[in-house]
Amino acid sequence: MKTILILAICLVATYPGSTADVRELNPHSATESEQPVNKISEEKLLTVIPKEYTEPGWYEGPPVQGNRQWLVVPKVSFERYGGGWEVTLSPDYLKVAYRAKAHWRVFAVINGKKESDFDDVRYLAFSPDGSKLAYAAKLYDRWFIVTSGEKGPEFDKVGPPVFSPDGRRLAYAAELSGKEFLVIDGQKGEEFNDISSPVFSPDGNMLAFVARPIGSKNAALFVGNKKVAEHPIISDVTFSPSGKLTYAAGDMKHMSMIVGDQQGPQFDMVYAPTFSSDGNKVAYLALNAGGVFTDHKPFVVSGDYRGTEYTFVSLPVFSPSGNKLVYIAGKPNYLQDKSLIYLGDKVEESKCVIWDNFSLLLLTGVESWKKTFTVSPDGSKVACKVFPDADRKFLPKFNKLQIAIGNQMGPKFDDVGLPIFISDGSAVGYWARKDREIWWKVMPLQ
């Protein structure tokens, strides 16, 4: 989960049960590369969902009270939004998986092959090499992780499975008899009151997580079995591409982003760090409005750069060369979804989706900040998701999605994945669902 279990969330105008409200919040709803690719430059039908399969329901999530509410939610590892078909592509784009329901039973389907029946299935995740699929499953009141068809040990709850970069190791959070712990390579670890999901270092040799030890009010950051930091709040734990441990730390009014041994400036809250490909630059989001329980407007921070405050700001990303900082910002709502794209020094109006469900999540950590856009290899263009219908007289479940590259619009679909630029920048590829057909689509640049 990459976060401490006591943090705040702001939920805005969500409509439970709609197609758009949780489409990509689950970090494992689609395994999508951010790197340019060549081998997916041709369109093809990936799979067809059989007519006898129905779409499973949504996952539970933190309670929502009113249109805007700050909440303190413990046990975040097991309080996550997600659901629907949960289309998931392997990193090599050779396999497609989804969850489905038939005769009151839920199961995973991989390249058209149905796996075992359970009472529930969620958190589909391929290993980095695409050879393994892991997911959480439930029978009666017991949860466990299934990996390559093999059932793991049973617990009261389990979090999403996390593979190491080489795919050889698997870790996840679990709960038993009110205590939480990690399960690493099938072995149960030390018990805590609260624990986050684990994160592996780029070389797979280190595993970091945040926990609240039994009897302690503070959060503790662990690397392996060693406690390396302790603060009232620790969140968004990750590693830079060069292996520097990175996390947000502080209290509810004074937080800093820490990268390796370097501590950044203090704000009321900092979250969602992202790095340039060489790891030399970091960008993240911050709040500075007198505390998270007051009116707040996030902004982007990167070195000496301080972005303009907006109601909504997307996860910032760097262009492939690292010389441009890119993000989407604005005040989107269901009646007017225009926003601005910051592409280095260039700012232009856009209809790019900032959040698929227009919600700001602060408690679920880096891995839950799904990107809705990508930057071309030369850093000059942005490909993003768009709701084609600007007039929101109906709930989002009646809306379609499409891919946009500047003013160029692709066809409308029921759902689309993150657009990815072909290596030479001449086109983008993405998965798309049209009714029960799941396609790999290619959109050439005009």
C-alpha positions in Angstrom: 0.0 0.0 0.0 3.0 2.3 0.5 1.4 4.3 3.2 0.7 4.5 6.9 -2.7 3.4 7.9 -3.8 6.7 9.6 -4.1 9.4 7.0 -6.7 11.6 5.5 -9.0 11.3 2.5 -11.1 13.7 0.6 -13.9 12.3 -1.5 -15.7 14.5 -3.9 -19.0 13.8 -5.7 -18.6 10.0 -6.1 -21.6 7.9 -7.3 -21.2 4.4 -6.0 -22.2 1.8 -8.5 -21.4 3.8 -11.5 -18.9 2.8 -14.1 -16.7 5.8 -13.7 -16.6 6.2 -10.0 -14.0 3.5 -9.3 -12.7 2.6 -12.7 -9.0 2.9 -12.0 -8.6 3.5 -8.3 -7.6 0.0 -7.6 -3.8 0.0 -8.3 -4.0 -3.5 -9.9 -7.0 -2.8 -12.1 -4.6 -2.7 -15.1 -0.9 -3.4 -15.3 0.3 -0.7 -17.6 3.8 0.2 -18.7 4.8 3.9 -18.9 7.7 3.1 -21.3 7.4 3.5 -25.1 6.9 0.2 -26.9 7.2 -1.2 -30.4 5.6 -4.7 -30.3 2.0 -3.4 -29.7 1.8 -1.3 -32.8 -1.0 -3.4 -34.4 -4.6 -3.5 -33.4 -6.1 -6.9 -32.3 -9.0 -8.4 -30.4 -7.6 -9.6 -27.1 -10.5 -11.5 -25.7 -14.3 -11.7 -25.6 -16.2 -12.0 -22.3 -18.7 -14.8 -22.6 -22.4 -13.9 -22.4 -23.0 -16.1 -19.4 -20.5 -14.1 -17.4 -21.8 -11.0 -15.5 -19.8 -8.1 -14.1 -18.9 -8.5 -10.4 -19.8 -5.9 -7.8 -17.6 -3.2 -6.4 -15.2 -3.4 -3.5 -16.0 -1.8 -0.1 -14.2 1.5 0.7 -14.0 4.1 3.4 -17.4 5.7 4.2 -18.4 8.9 2.4 -20.4 11.5 4.2 -21.5 14.4 2.1 -19.8 15.7 -1.1 -16.6 16.6 0.7 -15.3 15.0 3.9 -12.0 14.5 5.5 -11.7 11.1 7.2 -9.2 9.3 9.3 -9.3 5.7 8.2 -7.3 3.0 9.9 -6.4 -0.4 8.4 -6.1 1.1 4.9 -4.6 -2.1 3.5 -8.1 -3.6 3.5 -10.2 -0.5 2.7 -9.8 -0.1 -1.0 -12.1 0.8 -3.9 -12.2 -1.4 -7.0 -14.4 -3.7 -8.9 -16.1 -4.2 -12.2 -14.4 -6.5 -14.7 -11.0 -5.2 -13.5 -9.3 -5.6 -16.8 -5.6 -6.4 -16.3 -2.9 -6.7 -19.0 0.4 -8.4 -18.4 3.5 -6.1 -18.8 4.4 -7.8 -22.1 0.8 -7.3 -23.4 0.5 -11.0 -24.3 -2.0 -11.8 -21.6 -5.3 -10.3 -20.5 -7.1 -11.1 -17.3 -10.4 -10.0 -15.8 -12.7 -11.0 -13.0 -16.2 -12.3 -13.7 -19.2 -13.8 -12.0 -21.5 -16.7 -12.9 -24.0 -18.7 -10.8 -23.2 -16.5 -7.8 -19.5 -17.4 -7.9 -16.6 -15.0 -8.8 -13.4 -16.1 -10.6 -10.5 -14.8 -12.6 -10.2 -15.4 -16.4 -6.8 -15.4 -18.1 -6.7 -15.3 -21.9 -10.2 -16.8 -22.0 -9.4 -19.6 -19.5 -11.6 -19.6 -16.4 -9.9 -20.2 -13.0 -11.4 -21.7 -9.8 -14.6 -20.4 -8.3 -14.7 -18.3 -5.1 -17.0 -16.1 -3.2 -15.0 -13.1 -4.2 -11.9 -12.2 -6.2 -10.0 -8.9 -6.4 -6.6 -7.2 -6.8 -5.5 -8.9 -10.0 -1.8 -8.4 -10.5 0.7 -9.9 -13.1 4.3 -10.5 -12.2 6.7 -8.1 -14.0 7.6 -10.9 -16.6 3.9 -11.7 -17.1 4.4 -15.4 -16.2 2.3 -15.3 -13.0 -1.1 -13.9 -12.0 -1.8 -13.3 -8.3 -5.0 -12.1 -6.7 -6.9 -12.1 -3.5 -9.8 -14.6 -3.1 -12.4 -15.4 -0.5 -14.2 -18.6 0.5 -16.8 -18.3 3.3 -15.2 -15.8 5.7 -11.5 -16.5 4.9 -9.2 -14.6 2.5 -6.1 -15.8 0.8 -3.8 -15.1 -2.1 -3.9 -17.2 -5.2 -0.7 -17.3 -7.3 -0.6 -19.2 -10.6 -3.7 -21.1 -9.5 -2.1 -22.2 -6.1 -4.0 -21.2 -3.0 -2.0 -19.6 -0.1 -2.6 -19.6 3.6 -6.0 -18.3 5.0 -6.5 -15.1 7.0 -9.3 -12.8 8.1 -8.2 -10.3 5.5 -5.5 -9.8 2.9 -4.2 -6.8 0.9 -3.1 -6.7 -2.7 -0.3 -8.9 -3.8 3.0 -7.2 -4.6 5.7 -8.8 -6.7 9.4 -8.0 -6.6 10.8 -6.4 -9.8 12.3 -9.7 -10.8 9.0 -11.5 -10.1 10.6 -14.1 -7.8 9.2 -12.8 -4.5 5.7 -12.0 -3.4 4.5 -10.1 -0.4 1.2 -8.8 0.9 -0.4 -7.5 4.1 -2.8 -9.7 6.1 -4.9 -9.6 9.2 -5.6 -12.4 11.7 -7.4 -12.0 15.1 -7.2 -8.2 15.0 -3.4 -8.0 14.3 -1.8 -7.1 11.0 1.4 -8.3 9.5 3.2 -9.0 6.2 3.4 -12.3 4.5 6.6 -12.5 2.5 7.3 -15.5 0.3 4.6 -17.4 2.2 6.1 -16.6 5.7 4.1 -14.6 8.3 6.0 -11.7 9.8 5.9 -9.7 13.0 2.4 -8.5 14.2 1.4 -4.9 14.4 -1.7 -2.8 15.1 -1.7 -1.4 11.6 0.4 -2.1 8.6 0.8 -0.9 5.0 1.3 -3.0 1.9 5.0 -3.6 1.2 7.2 -2.0 -1.6 10.3 -3.6 -3.1 13.4 -1.6 -4.0 14.3 -1.6 -7.8 16.8 -4.4 -7.3 14.4 -6.4 -5.2 16.9 -6.7 -2.3 15.0 -4.4 0.1 11.4 -4.4 1.2 10.0 -1.3 3.0 6.7 -0.9 4.8 5.0 1.3 7.4 3.4 0.0 10.6 2.1 1.1 13.9 3.7 -1.2 16.5 1.5 -2.6 19.3 1.4 0.0 22.1 2.6 2.9 20.0 0.7 5.9 18.7 3.3 6.7 16.1 4.0 5.2 12.7 7.3 3.4 12.1 9.1 2.9 8.8 10.8 -0.5 8.4 13.3 -1.7 5.8 13.3 -5.5 6.3 13.2 -6.0 10.1 15.0 -2.7 10.8 13.1 0.4 12.0 14.6 3.4 10.2 12.2 6.2 11.1 9.3 7.0 13.5 6.8 9.9 13.1 3.1 10.6 13.9 2.4 10.1 10.1 4.5 8.3 7.5 3.0 7.8 4.1 3.7 7.2 0.4 6.8 5.0 0.9 8.6 4.2 -2.4 12.1 4.0 -3.8 13.6 6.2 -6.4 14.9 4.6 -9.7 18.4 4.7 -8.1 17.2 3.0 -4.9 16.8 5.9 -2.5 14.1 5.3 0.1 11.5 8.0 -0.2 8.5 8.8 2.0 6.4 11.6 3.5 6.7 12.2 7.2 5.5 14.5 9.9 2.2 15.3 11.7 -1.2 16.6 10.5 0.2 20.2 10.0 3.9 19.7 9.2 5.0 17.2 6.7 8.1 16.9 4.4 9.1 14.6 1.6 12.3 12.8 2.5 14.4 11.3 -0.3 17.4 9.3 0.9 19.0 11.5 3.6 17.5 14.8 2.1 14.5 16.4 3.8 12.3 18.7 1.7 10.4 21.8 2.8 7.5 21.6 5.2 3.9 21.9 4.2 0.6 20.9 5.8 0.7 17.7 3.8 2.9 16.1 1.1 2.1 13.0 -1.0 2.4 11.2 -4.3 6.2 11.5 -5.1 7.3 10.7 -8.6 10.8 10.7 -10.2 12.5 11.4 -13.4 13.8 8.3 -15.2 17.3 8.9 -13.9 16.1 9.4 -10.4 17.8 12.8 -10.1 14.5 14.8 -9.9 11.5 14.3 -7.7 8.1 16.0 -7.9 5.1 15.6 -5.5 1.8 17.2 -4.4 1.4 19.4 -1.4 -1.3 21.1 0.6 -0.7 24.3 2.5 -4.0 25.7 3.7 -3.9 25.8 7.4 -4.3 22.1 7.9 -6.1 19.2 6.1 -9.4 19.8 7.9 -9.8 23.3 6.3 -10.4 24.3 2.8 -7.4 23.0 0.8 -6.0 23.3 -2.7 -3.1 21.0 -3.8 -0.1 22.2 -5.9 2.9 20.6 -7.4 6.4 20.9 -5.8 9.7 20.0 -7.5 12.9 21.5 -6.2 12.4 25.3 -6.2 9.2 25.0 -8.4 5.9 25.7 -6.7 2.8 25.2 -8.9 -0.4 27.2 -8.8 -3.0 25.9 -6.4 -6.1 24.2 -7.9 -9.1 22.2 -6.7 -7.7 19.1 -8.4 -4.1 18.3 -9.5 -3.1 15.1 -11.1 -0.1 13.0 -10.2 2.9 15.0 -11.7 5.2 13.1 -14.1 8.4 13.9 -15.9 8.9 13.7 -19.6 11.0 10.8 -20.8 14.1 13.0 -21.0 13.4 14.4 -17.5 13.5 18.1 -18.7 9.8 18.8 -18.5 7.4 18.5 -15.6 3.9 17.6 -16.7 0.6 17.5 -14.9 -3.1 18.3 -15.3 -4.9 20.8 -13.0 -8.3 22.5 -12.7 -11.7 22.4 -11.2 -13.4 19.5 -12.9 -17.0 18.6 -12.1 -19.8 16.7 -13.7 -21.1 19.8 -15.6 -17.8 21.2 -16.8 -14.7 19.1 -17.1 -12.2 21.5 -18.7 -8.8 21.5 -17.2 -5.2 22.7 -17.9 -2.2 20.7 -19.0 1.1 22.0 -17.7 3.7 20.7 -20.2 7.0 22.2 -19.1 6.7 26.0 -19.7 3.6 25.4 -21.9 0.1 25.6 -20.5 -3.0 24.8 -22.6 -6.7 24.0 -22.1 -7.7 20.4 -22.2 -10.5 17.9 -21.4 -8.1 15.4 -20.0 -9.5 13.4 -17.0 -7.7 14.2 -13.8 -9.3 11.4 -11.9 -11.5 8.7 -13.4 -13.9 9.3 -10.5 -13.1 12.9 -9.7 -11.9 11.9 -6.2 -8.7 12.9 -4.4 -7.2 10.0 -2.5 -4.5 10.8 0.1 -4.5 7.6 2.2 -3.8 4.9 -0.3 -0.2 5.8 -1.2 1.8 6.1 -4.4 0.6 2.9 -6.0 -3.0 4.0 -6.0 -2.3 7.2 -7.9 -3.2 5.9 -11.3 -1.9 7.9 -14.2 -4.5 9.0 -16.7 -2.0 10.5 -19.2 1.4 9.8 -20.8 4.0 12.1 -22.4 5.4 11.5 -25.9 9.1 10.4 -26.2 10.1 13.9 -27.4 8.2 15.6 -24.6 6.0 17.6 -26.9 2.6 15.8 -26.7 0.3 14.4 -24.0 -2.1 11.5 -24.6 -4.9 11.2 -22.0 -8.3 9.9 -21.2 -11.4 12.0 -21.9 -15.0 11.9 -21.1 -16.6 12.8 -24.5 -19.8 14.0 -23.1 -19.3 17.3 -21.3 -22.9 17.7 -20.3 -23.4 15.6 -17.1 -27.2 15.5 -17.0 -26.9 11.8 -16.3 -24.8 9.8 -13.9 -21.3 8.8 -15.1 -22.4 5.2 -15.8 -24.0 6.5 -19.0 -20.7 8.1 -20.2 -18.1 6.6 -22.5 -14.4 7.2 -22.5 -12.0 8.0 -25.3 -8.3 8.8 -25.8 -7.2 12.2 -26.8 -3.9 13.5 -28.2 -4.2 17.3 -28.1 -7.4 18.0 -30.2 -7.3 14.6 -31.9 -9.9 12.3 -30.4 -10.1 8.5 -30.7 -13.3 6.4 -30.8 -15.6 6.1 -27.8 -15.5 2.9 -25.6 -17.0 1.6 -22.4 -13.6 1.7 -20.8 -10.0 2.4 -21.8 -6.6 1.9 -20.3 -3.6 4.2 -20.0 -2.4 5.3 -23.5 1.2 4.4 -24.3 3.3 6.0 -27.0 5.0 3.8 -29.6 8.8 4.2 -29.4 9.1 6.5 -32.3 6.2 8.7 -31.0 4.1 8.1 -34.1 1.1 6.5 -32.3 -0.3 5.5 -29.0 -1.6 2.1 -28.0 -4.1 1.2 -25.3 -6.6 -1.4 -24.3 -10.3 -0.7 -24.7 -13.5 -2.5 -23.9 -16.5 -2.3 -26.2 -19.3 -4.1 -24.5 -17.8 -7.6 -24.1 -14.9 -7.2 -26.5 -11.5 -6.2 -25.1 -9.2 -4.8 -27.8 -5.7 -3.5 -28.1 -6.2 -0.3 -30.1 -3.7 1.9 -31.9 -4.2 5.6 -32.6 -1.8 7.1 -35.1 -0.9 10.8 -34.6 -2.2 13.1 -37.3 
